[in-house]
Amino acid sequence: FYMHVLLDSLKRINPDVIVLNGDVFDLPEFSSYTVDPRDWDVVGRIKYAHENILKPIRDICPDAQIDFIEGNHEFRLLRHLADATPALRAVLSDLHGMTVSSILGLDKFKINY
């Protein structure tokens, strides 16, 4: 329901700037809480956000500036890379030039992180 209202509002308003206020990606796999590995689907969760949130917003507002403010759910990934796997962070960022924005696929939708 929420997405329907948001998308309908975007169609009517056609804003110049859209701010996504975090927690678009639910990433419990990187949480400090215990998550049953049988419930892991980090790729599916990111794809879900792409297909059901980011793509529809970008399709409706192709020329809008979209700014994404990191929420605690997205911060889980950054915290994990910094604390639990700093060597992997170095490989991804220093060697391959990847950022959290590119890992989450925000670049694909021209969304500022």
Buried (B, 14 or more C-beta within 10 A) or exposed (E): EEEEEBBEEBEEEEBEEBEBEBBBBBBBBBBEEEEEEEEEEBEEBBEEBBEEBBEBBBEBBEEBEBEBEBBEBBBBBBBBBEEEEEEEBEEBBEEEEBBBBBBBBBBEBEBBB
